[in-house]
Amino acid sequence: MENAGKAFSIALQVLMPKNQKVCILAGHGNNGGDGLVIARYLQAGHKVSIILADGRPQTKEALHNYKKLDSSFFVEKKYWQQKIEEADVIIDAVYGLGYHGTVRPEIAFLFDLVNHLNKTVYAVDINSGCEADTGHCDSHALHSTITYALDCYKPFHLLRKEHQMFEECICLDLHLPHLPSKYLSIDEEKFFAHFPKKKENAYKGTYGKTLLIGGCFGMAGAVSLNIIGAKTVGAPYINCALPDDIYNIVSTQHITTVFHPFSHQTVLQVLEPLIEDARVCAFGSGCACMDRKNDILDYILQNCHAPIILDAAAIRLLKHNTWVLRFAAAPVILTPHLGEFADLINQPTADIKDHKIECAVKFAQANKVIVVLKGPNTIAAFPNGEMYINETGNQALAQAGAGDLLTGILAGILTFTTDVTAAVCMGIWLHGYLADLGIENHSRQGFPLEQYPEIMDRLFMKHGY
């Protein structure tokens, strides 16, 4: 608590002019205790007042720091609103890691007042009214200018795009020992540490073949975006199986892809040798009206021994039918957006939105699959309980086809690596990161997804590929 309060105070002193009026909202737990330590460190250069929003401290450590402060720091209840209105800076130290549930009406009034006044707010670890482990935020939760994560980032911090409770998050290193974490991470350095360079003696079959099965009349663009995604990461040999009525549309756009058109009668005959020879198989993008898609799904699950990516229509086929996943002979990766996932598990979308991590992990563990739950912060949940929360990407990806592109990228990366967990994290991260690089030359409003291979090529050149 002493280390946290000191580190927080040092960080603030860099930002705050002298003699600021600082009002600290303190809870009765350890987060409030952090606020009391902060008051002690800031008192020399600022006018500090403390509102005990939840009453007298109740933990031993917080009570210890409470007794170190003169009673003049503490504001009588009748003056709470006045002190908040007069303050230059509000420090939020009411609720921390242990908060779950709803904000009490009396405290909700304080939070609403601060939010309405649009004050500069610095939050200690977690914005009060928000849950650290789920990212769920009460409707009265305190917004902040900067939230200072203590020692490490929590899921709440990584889900900023979902809740938008702070403008910036800064992690304060408290030099505490860390146990192995179930939360996985990826960045540019880690991505290229895992992504193999083509060897000098490589040929088109060295890394195996990428199999993409998708598209239907009216949705030919989806499988075309699968191909663009796979090409983005340099998949050297792409097989694309698709209905024969869209073959001419897609094949004219991609001259290096090997196409395998099929009809109602020939579909399984066409797929059999392709699935047997695939390094990875992706199915479902643009398949809403595809003929015999149920048969295709069953055949893939029972016969494919390479990682299987199921997207869009393939996920819809699993509703009330998840038992078929037990027949899978290889790792299965599902890539639903929120609506598809809500339909799959038969839960209201609003309930899942506030508990995305919990729902994704529960489904992944129960069905022994990998869930890539797409959204502003895409979440990957693995059967062993590990998770990845993605922070790359921007609103340029809020357009039809972005998910199809991700499916292709995942398929391309899985062509090169046998580490499925790493490949999934790498694909999700790259999908967002290329959009971040792309807005240097394109608008977020009209971002062209077909530019992904060109953007990635510049990144490959930067790293000597």
N, C-alpha and C positions, 0 to 999 in steps of 0.2 A: 504493500500500500504506500509506504514511504517512497520507494523507488518510482512507482507509477505516478504519484502526485508530483514528485520532483521533475521527472522527465516531461510531464505534461506542462508544468509551469515554465520550464526552460523553453519549450517549443513556443509557448504563447508570448513570452517576453520578446521574442524576435519579431513578432507581428504587431504587438500592441504598443502604442505611444505611452509615455508616462502619464500617471494620474488619471487613468481611465476609471470610470465607475463600473465595477464588476459585480454582477449579481450571480451568486452560485445557487442553483437549485439542487439540493442534496436530499437523497433518499435515506432510509433508515438502515440500509445494508452496507456492504463493502464498497459499492459504487459511490454511495454518499460519503463513505470514509475517504475515498480518493479525493472527493471534492473538498473535504475539510483540510486535507494535507495541502491541496492547491491553494486554499485560502491563506494558509500560513506562509507559503512561499511568495504569494503575490502581494501580501499586505505592505511590504516595504515600499513598493513603487506605485500602488494603486489603491483606490478607495473600494474596499471589499465588503460586501454584505452577503449574508447567507440566509436562504429560506429553507427551513427544514420541512420540506413538502410532505413528508410522510411521518413527521414526528421525530422524537429523540432517537439517536442511533441505538440499534439493538444487537449489533455484533460486537464482540470484545475489542477487535481492532479499531472499528469505527468509533466506539465509545472512548477508547484511549486517545484518539486524535481530537475528539470533541472536547475533552477535558483540557487539552492544551490551548484552546482558544478562549479569549475573553468573551464574556456574555454580550458585549457591545456589538459583536459581529452578527448576532442572530436577530432577525427581523420579526417583530410581532405580526401576527396573522393579519391584523387590520391594516397593516402597511404593505402587505405583499404586492398588491397591484401597483402601488405608487413606486416601489423600488424597481419593479420590472420596467415600468414606463420610463423611469429616469436613467436606467442603466445604458451604458455604451456597449457593454458586452454581457451576454448571458453564458454561463457555463452549465451544461447539462450533466448532472451527476446524480440523477434520481434512480434510474433502473439500469442494471447491467446484465451479466450473463444469465442470471437466474430468472429473469422476467419471462412469464408466460401468461396469457389470458387477456384481460381487458383493463383499461385504465379507469380508476375510480373517478366518479363525476367531479369531485373536488379538485383532483389533480388535473383532470381533463380541462377544467376551466383555465388553470395556469398555462397549460400547454397551448391551448387555443389562443390565449392572450399573447403569448410570445410569438406564435406563428403569424398572428394577425398583424402584430407590430413590425414584422419583418426585421427583427434585430439580428445583429451578428451573433451567432451561436456557435460555441465550440463544445462538442459532445465528448464525454469521457468513455471511450471504448465502444459503447452501443448507444444509439439514439434511444432515449427513453420512450417506451411504448412499442418497441420493436423486439422481436425474438431473435436471439443471436444464432440459433441453430437452424431455423426455418426461413428466416427472412420475412415472416408475417409481421405486418405493422398495423397497430390499432389506428383507427381513423383520426384519433386525436394525437398521435405520436409527434414528438418534437422534431422538426426539421433543423438541420444545422448547416452552417457555412463549411466547417471542417469537422470531421469526426476523426479522432485520434484512436486508432486501434492499439490496444495495449499488448505488446510483445508479439502478437501474430494476428493475421487476418482470420476472421470467422466467416461462416457462410453469409451472414448478413452483409458484410462488407463486399463480398464478391458478387452479390446479387443487386448491386446498385441500380442497374438499368431497369430492373423489375420494379423497385419501390421508389427510387429517386428521392431518398430521404436526406441525402447530403450532397453538397456540391463537390467535395473533395474528401478523400480518405488518406490519412498518413499513418503509417505504422511506426510506433515508438518501440525500439529495441530495449527490453528490460534485462537482457542477458540472462534469461532463465533457461534451464535445461529443457530440451524438447524431446518428447517421446515420438516414435514413428507415427506419422499421421495417415489417416485413411483418405485424406484429401490429396489428390494428385495435382501436379503443376507442370506447365509446359511454357516455354518461351522460345525465342528465335534460336538461341544457342542450343537448347535441348533438342529442338526440332531437327536441326542439321547434324547434331551428334547421333541421332537415331536414323537419319535418312541416308541410305547408301548411295555413293557415287557409282556410276556405271564404270565397270572395269575396262581396261584397254582391250581385252580380248572378248568383251561382251558381244552378243548378237541378239536378234529380236526375241529369241526364246529363252534367254538366260534367266529372266526373272519370272517366267510363266505368263499365262494369259489371263486377262481381265474379262469376265463375262458380265454383260449388261443385258437384262431382259426387261423390256418395257415398251411403253407407247401403245396407243390405239387411235382409231380414227377420231380426229378432233383434238388429240393430245400428243401429236408427234413431237412437239417441242420439248416435252419432259425427258424423253430418252435421248434427244439431241443434247440437252444440258447434262445428262449423265456422262455422255461422251466428252463434252467440253471439260467436265470436272476431272475425269480420268486423264485427259490430255494435259491438264494443268500441271499435274505432278509427273508427267512424262511416262505414263504407262506405255510400254513399248509394243504390246500386242493386244489390241482390243477387239474382242468378239462381241457383236451386238445381235441378239435375237429379237425379232420384232414381227408384228403382223404384216403379212405381205401387202395389205392395202395402204400402208404408210411407208413402205420400203423406198419408193422413188422420192418421197419428200425428204427423208432423213439422209439417204445415201448420197444425194447431190451436195450435201453440206460438209461431208467428212470423207475425204478421199483416202485416208490411211486406215480407216476402220474396216474390219472384215464383217460383212453383214450376212445374216442367216434368216431370211424371211420364212415365216411358217403360216400354215392355214389351220383350220379346225381339224382337219384330218392328219396333218403332218407334224403338229406341234411337238409331241413327245418324241417322235422319231428324230426331229431336228435337234432337240435339246439334249438327248442322251449323250452323244459324244462330246458336246460342248461342256456339259456339267462334269463329266468324267475328267476332262482335261483342264478345268479351270483352277486358277490359283485363288480366286475369289469370285463370288457370284452375288450380283445385286439384282433385286427384282421388286417391281411394284410401281415405279414412277410412271405416271401417265397411263395406268392400266385400268381405269375406271370401267371402260367398256370392252376390255380385252376378252375375247372368247376363251373359255376353258381355263380361266385364271385359277380357279380352285384346284384343278388337276395339276397345274404348273406348280403351285405352292406345295402341294403334297409330294410331288415328284422331287422337287428341290430338297425339301426337308429330309426325305428318306434316302436320297442318293448322293447328295453333294457332300464331299469330305473336306471342302475348303470353307473358310468363313463365309457366312451368308448374311447379306444386308437386306432387310425387308423395309420397304418404304411405302407410304401412301396407301394405294389400294390393297397391297399385300397385308398391311396392318389391319385394314378394315375387315379382311377375311378372317381375322383371328377373334373377332368379337364373339363371345360365348363359345369360343372354339380354341382357347389357348392350350387345351390338352394336346393338340397336334404338335406343339413345340417339343414334347418329350421324345418325339421320334427323330429329332434332328441329330444328324451324325457329325455335326461340326458346330463351332460357336455361332450363335445367332445374334445379330445386331438389329434392333428395331429403331427406326428414326421418326417417331411421331411428332407432330406439333401438338399443342395443348388440346385442341379440339379432338384430334384423333386419339390421343391418349385417354381423354375423358370418356370417349365412346368405348374404347377398348376395355377399360376397367369399370365402366358403368357407374361413374361418379360425376356429380355436377362440376362443370368447368371451374366455377368460382371456388369450390372447396379445394381443388387440386392446385389452383393458382397460388394459394396461400401456404401450401404444404407440398411443393413440387419435389423437393429432395426426398422427403419421407415417402411419398407415393411412388416415385421412380425406384428408389432403393428396395422398397417392399416388393414391387412387381419383379424387379431384376432377380432378387434372391428367391422368390417363390417359384419363378419359372426358369431359373438358371439361364437367363439371357442378359444381354447388355442393352440398356435403354438409353438412347440419345434423345432426350426431351428438348426439342428445339424451341427457342424463344430468344428474347433480348439477351439473356444470359443462358445459353444452352447448357444443359446438365447431362453428364454421362454417369450412369449408375451401373456398377458391375456386380456380378453374383456374389463376390466375396465381401461385399460391403464397401469397397472403395468407391470414391466419387471424384469427378472432375467438374468444376464450375468454370465455364469459359467467360472471359472478360473482353475478348477481342470482338471486333465487328461494330457496326453502326446501322443507322436507319436506312442506308443504301440497300441493305439486304431485305428490307420490308417490301418485298415484291414477289409475285408469282415466279416460281422457277428457282428461287434461292435454295430451297430444300433439295430439289433435284440435282443441283450443282454439288451440294454437300455429299449426296449419295455417291456421285461419281468420284469426288475427291477421296472419300473413304475407300472406295473400291480400288482406286489407283494406288493409294498408300499401302493397302493390304496386299497388293501385288508384290511390293518390294520387301515387306517385313512380315515375319511370322509372329511377332509380338503383338497380339491383337489389342491388348490394353493400351500399349503405347501408340499403336496406329490410330485407334479411335480418338485419343486425346490430341494427337498430332493433326488429324483431319479436321476436327472441330476448331482447334486453334487456328489452323491455316485458313480455313474458310472465312473466319472473321478478320484475320490479320490482312489478308489480301484486299478485303474491302476497305480496311483502314489505310492501306497504301494507295488504293485506287482513288480515294477522294482527294488525293493530291492533284490529280489531273481531271477528275470528273466530279460532277455534282452528286450530292446524295439523292437528289430528286429524280434524276434520269440516269442513274448508274447503269452501264451496259455490262451485264453478266458475262457476255461472250468475250470480254477483254481479260478474263482471268488468266488464260495461258500466257498472254503477253506480260501481265504484271508479275506472274510467277517467274517468267524467264529472266526478268531483271533481278529478281531475288536470287535465283540460281546462279547467275553470273557474279553477283556480289560475293557468294560463298564458294566460288571456284568450281561450279559444276559444269 
